[in-house]
Amino acid sequence: MSARKDLAAALVPLLPKKWQVIDHDRNLDKLAVIAVLVSQRRIEPAPNAQGSHKGTFRVFIIDPHTDVAAAEDALDDGVDTLLYALDGVQAVRWTNAEKVIYQDFRAYQITLEAFTERKD
């Protein structure tokens, strides 16, 4: 599997079962539950580690509510849940969480780095 798919798979057991984890960029025409979307942005050599890579990712938590207040309330709780889940994933370090609009939905974008080693 890719680092992107590995990260998404690692998050599934750490997040509420009713949330949807999406392991690739895609259009969200309809959304019924909170979605966590994992997107890899860059790969570079890891510092001081031969054969290791550092991947830069954006992870979005996206709320389906059309009511702004309901979306804000859900995201307040949801972003904390997601950040604590990310803290539990080995070799992942998140750097910030920023409120954004993802397509037409309210969301947070979390920027993070994940370190991988060569798999033989």
Phi and psi in degrees as a GROMACS rama.xvg file:
@    title "Ramachandran Plot"
@    xaxis  label "Phi"
@    yaxis  label "Psi"
@TYPE xy
-82.6678  164.614  SER-2
-59.871  -36.6056  ALA-3
-62.9859  -47.8774  ARG-4
-69.0329  -35.77  LYS-5
-61.3892  -43.8092  ASP-6
-63.4495  -46.171  LEU-7
-60.4789  -43.697  ALA-8
-64.882  -36.3277  ALA-9
-67.1804  -29.4606  ALA-10
-76.7836  -30.6111  LEU-11
-51.3064  -51.8447  VAL-12
-73.4807  -10.985  PRO-13
-94.886  -9.01732  LEU-14
-110.507  160.564  LEU-15
-54.6665  140.383  PRO-16
-61.25  -28.414  LYS-17
-77.1996  -12.2868  LYS-18
-76.7496  152.347  TRP-19
-105.372  125.53  GLN-20
-102.109  125.438  VAL-21
-115.526  125.091  ILE-22
-97.3413  21.4735  ASP-23
-160.69  157.544  HIS-24
-64.6705  140.086  ASP-25
-165.907  162.864  ARG-26
-76.2344  141.301  ASN-27
-113.622  83.0178  LEU-28
-66.1585  -46.704  ASP-29
-130.658  140.048  LYS-30
-139.901  124.152  LEU-31
-103.977  -23.9416  ALA-32
-134.149  168.747  VAL-33
-59.5437  135.035  ILE-34
-117.983  143.516  ALA-35
-117.228  117.655  VAL-36
-113.615  127.729  LEU-37
-105.526  126.923  VAL-38
-134.512  122.204  SER-39
-85.6318  133.836  GLN-40
-110.254  -32.2467  ARG-41
-157.391  150.874  ARG-42
-130.378  135.114  ILE-43
-148.351  164.325  GLU-44
-61.7339  141.236  PRO-45
-74.4593  142.541  ALA-46
-65.1417  135.113  PRO-47
60.479  27.2352  ASN-48
-143.58  105.094  ALA-49
-66.2548  130.818  GLN-50
81.4417  2.16628  GLY-51
-107.515  155.484  SER-52
-124.48  154.083  HIS-53
-115.605  120.676  LYS-54
-103.696  138.602  GLY-55
-103.219  130.625  THR-56
-127.189  155.044  PHE-57
-115.341  127.971  ARG-58
-118.607  123.729  VAL-59
-105.16  139.108  PHE-60
-109.823  122.25  ILE-61
-122.213  127.401  ILE-62
-102.238  137.796  ASP-63
-82.4297  -10.4616  PRO-64
-61.6989  138.909  HIS-65
-89.5152  -22.0906  THR-66
-77.1554  121.806  ASP-67
-60.2443  -45.482  VAL-68
-62.9061  -42.1665  ALA-69
-64.7601  -40.4149  ALA-70
-65.0817  -43.9767  ALA-71
-61.0396  -44.4683  GLU-72
-62.5236  -44.1162  ASP-73
-65.5539  -40.1367  ALA-74
-69.9017  -33.183  LEU-75
-56.3119  -46.0901  ASP-76
-76.3605  -42.0783  ASP-77
-64.8689  -40.4098  GLY-78
-65.4088  -37.5317  VAL-79
-63.2989  -43.4092  ASP-80
-58.9202  -45.0419  THR-81
-66.3473  -42.4714  LEU-82
-63.7894  -41.0666  LEU-83
-65.767  -35.0213  TYR-84
-63.9961  -43.9294  ALA-85
-62.1712  -35.7191  LEU-86
-60.5419  -25.0544  ASP-87
-89.4142  -0.794881  GLY-88
-96.0204  124.137  VAL-89
-62.7407  140.385  GLN-90
67.2325  23.7746  ALA-91
-119.669  135.112  VAL-92
-134.2  114.305  ARG-93
-88.2512  148.658  TRP-94
-111.985  -30.8361  THR-95
-165.895  161.427  ASN-96
-129.905  125.762  ALA-97
-125.846  134.068  GLU-98
-71.9126  131.757  LYS-99
-142.22  173.236  VAL-100
-107.46  122.219  ILE-101
-105.239  110.876  TYR-102
54.374  -117.111  GLN-103
-103.886  9.56233  ASP-104
-107.539  147.015  PHE-105
-73.7752  142.887  ARG-106
-158.944  170.037  ALA-107
-117.781  141.94  TYR-108
-108.745  121.058  GLN-109
-105.403  126.676  ILE-110
-97.0623  134.373  THR-111
-148.833  163.826  LEU-112
-118.624  140.591  GLU-113
-129.102  136.268  ALA-114
-106.193  133.376  PHE-115
-125.339  154.796  THR-116
-117.059  155.505  GLU-117
-60.6881  135.601  ARG-118
-107.801  116.973  LYS-119
